[in-house]
């Protein structure tokens, strides 16, 4: 008898968890959930990124004049992709698709930066970007 109650409890728990997941995945993304960074001009975001990166990497003027436009264009693509994806597919499904799209844009960005930066500087850019990503994730989890 005790085994049947335990099994029934486990099944009910699994059903409740699955139901909660399905409900949450269907919820639309509210305007408050859309990052404010989507409204920030790409130039502002890139300048802030480059300012923080300057403490780690010394770019030549030629490198900086080549890197900045690439980053601005890629940031604009990321913002446009996020707006379009979240408008077309709200909720968790949209966020999952967006994650894949942003990874693809990141790979494209790395390929373009590799044409204008030496490997050591490109590695420093990647490391700084990963550090910022981890900091942002920690802020999201804390708040």
C-alpha positions in Angstrom: 0.0 0.0 0.0 2.8 2.4 0.9 4.5 1.7 -2.5 1.4 2.6 -4.3 1.1 5.9 -2.4 4.7 6.7 -3.1 4.3 5.9 -6.8 1.1 8.0 -7.0 2.9 10.9 -5.3 5.8 10.7 -7.7 3.5 10.6 -10.7 1.5 13.5 -9.5 4.7 15.5 -8.8 5.9 14.7 -12.4 2.6 15.8 -13.9 2.6 19.1 -11.9 6.2 19.9 -12.9 5.5 19.1 -16.6 2.3 21.2 -16.4 4.2 24.1 -14.9 6.9 23.9 -17.6 4.3 23.8 -20.4 2.5 26.8 -19.0 5.7 28.8 -18.6 6.9 28.0 -22.0 3.7 29.3 -23.5 3.7 32.6 -21.7 4.5 35.6 -23.8 7.6 37.7 -23.1 6.3 40.9 -21.4 7.7 44.2 -22.4 9.4 44.4 -19.0 11.3 41.2 -19.8 12.8 42.6 -23.0 16.3 43.8 -22.2 16.8 47.6 -22.2 19.9 47.0 -24.2 17.6 46.6 -27.3 16.8 50.3 -27.1 20.4 51.4 -26.5 22.2 52.6 -29.7 24.7 50.0 -30.9 27.4 52.6 -31.0 26.9 53.3 -27.3 27.1 49.6 -26.4 30.2 49.1 -28.5 32.0 52.1 -27.1 31.4 50.8 -23.6 32.6 47.4 -24.6 35.8 48.8 -26.2 36.4 51.1 -23.2 36.4 48.1 -20.8 38.5 46.1 -23.3 41.1 48.9 -23.5 42.4 47.9 -20.0 43.3 44.5 -21.5 44.2 45.1 -25.1 46.1 47.9 -26.7 44.7 48.3 -30.2 46.5 50.2 -32.9 44.5 53.0 -34.4 44.1 50.9 -37.6 42.8 47.9 -35.6 40.4 50.1 -33.7 39.1 51.7 -36.8 38.5 48.2 -38.3 37.1 46.6 -35.1 34.6 49.2 -34.1 32.5 49.1 -37.3 32.4 45.3 -37.2 31.2 45.3 -33.6 28.6 48.0 -34.3 27.2 46.1 -37.3 27.1 42.9 -35.3 25.5 44.6 -32.3 22.8 46.1 -34.6 22.2 42.6 -36.0 21.9 41.1 -32.6 19.4 43.8 -31.5 17.3 43.4 -34.7 17.4 39.6 -34.4 16.2 39.8 -30.7 13.4 42.2 -31.6 12.2 40.0 -34.5 12.5 36.7 -32.7 10.8 37.8 -29.5 8.0 39.5 -31.6 7.4 36.4 -33.7 7.9 33.7 -31.1 7.2 35.0 -27.5 8.1 33.0 -24.4 10.7 30.4 -23.8 10.6 29.0 -27.3 11.5 32.4 -28.7 14.3 32.8 -26.2 15.8 29.4 -27.1 15.7 30.2 -30.8 17.2 33.6 -30.1 20.1 31.9 -28.2 20.9 29.9 -31.3 20.7 32.9 -33.6 22.9 34.9 -31.3 25.5 32.2 -31.2 25.6 32.2 -35.0 26.1 36.0 -35.1 28.8 35.6 -32.5 30.6 33.1 -34.7 30.3 35.4 -37.6 31.7 38.3 -35.5 34.7 36.2 -34.5 35.4 35.3 -38.1 35.3 38.9 -39.2 37.4 40.0 -36.2 40.0 37.3 -37.1 40.6 39.0 -40.4 41.7 42.3 -38.7 43.2 41.2 -35.4 46.2 39.0 -34.5 45.3 35.8 -32.6 46.4 37.0 -29.2 44.2 40.1 -29.4 41.3 38.1 -30.7 41.7 35.7 -27.8 41.7 38.7 -25.4 38.5 40.0 -27.0 36.8 36.5 -26.6 38.0 36.2 -22.9 36.6 39.7 -22.1 33.3 38.9 -23.8 33.0 35.7 -21.9 33.8 37.5 -18.6 31.1 40.1 -19.4 28.6 37.3 -20.2 29.3 35.6 -16.9 28.9 38.9 -15.0 25.6 39.5 -16.7 24.4 36.0 -15.9 25.4 36.5 -12.2 23.4 39.8 -12.1 20.3 38.1 -13.6 20.5 35.3 -11.1 21.0 37.8 -8.2 18.2 40.1 -9.2 
